[in-house]
Amino acid sequence: MAKAAQRIHIPSLDPKFVRDRNLNGNWLVERFNENISLLDKLAGNLPRSLPWRQRTVEQFKAEVDQLLARDRPLAA
């Protein structure tokens, strides 16, 4: 796949730094570095340009309604 034109790389944090800030033992925080690494790999596989479109709330709802009417819930 094509590489993203400009990638932002988020470095891993020191495990002790993460642990010291995870006083409640939140599993998501515990896996901070793993999650960042996975997101970084995903970012490396994004195409150079994405077809971003701007829509109003009304336009977005209408688009979702059309997709659902065509039995395309995943696309919606």
C-alpha positions in Angstrom: 0.0 0.0 0.0 1.0 3.6 -0.5 2.7 5.4 2.4 1.1 8.5 3.9 2.7 11.7 2.5 3.5 13.1 6.0 3.4 10.8 9.0 3.4 11.8 12.6 5.3 9.3 14.6 4.4 9.1 18.3 7.3 7.6 20.3 6.7 5.0 23.0 6.6 6.3 26.6 8.7 4.8 29.4 6.7 2.0 30.9 7.2 3.3 34.4 5.9 6.7 33.3 2.7 5.1 32.0 2.4 2.8 35.1 2.8 5.8 37.5 -0.1 7.6 35.8 -2.4 4.6 35.7 -3.5 4.6 39.3 -6.8 2.9 38.5 -5.3 0.1 36.5 -7.1 1.0 33.3 -6.3 -1.7 30.7 -6.3 0.8 27.9 -3.7 2.9 29.6 -1.6 -0.2 30.5 -1.4 -0.9 26.7 -0.7 2.7 25.7 2.6 1.8 23.9 1.1 -1.2 22.2 -1.9 0.9 21.0 0.3 3.7 19.8 2.4 1.2 17.9 -0.7 -0.3 16.2 -1.9 3.2 15.2 1.5 4.0 13.8 1.4 0.9 11.6 -2.1 1.8 10.5 -0.9 5.4 9.6 1.9 3.9 7.5 -0.7 2.1 5.4 -3.0 5.1 4.7 -3.1 6.3 1.1 -1.4 9.6 0.2 -4.8 11.3 0.0 -8.1 10.4 1.4 -11.5 11.4 -0.1 -12.5 13.6 2.8 -15.8 15.3 2.3 -17.5 18.0 4.3 -21.2 17.8 5.0 -23.7 19.4 7.2 -25.5 17.3 9.8 -28.5 17.2 7.6 -26.5 16.0 4.6 -24.8 13.4 6.7 -28.1 12.1 8.0 -29.6 12.0 4.4 -26.6 10.0 3.2 -26.9 7.5 6.0 -30.7 7.2 5.4 -30.0 6.5 1.7 -27.4 3.8 2.5 -29.8 2.2 5.0 -32.6 2.2 2.5 -30.3 0.3 0.1 -29.6 -2.2 2.8 -26.0 -1.1 3.3 -25.8 -0.7 7.1 -22.0 -1.2 7.2 -21.5 1.6 4.6 -23.7 3.8 6.7 
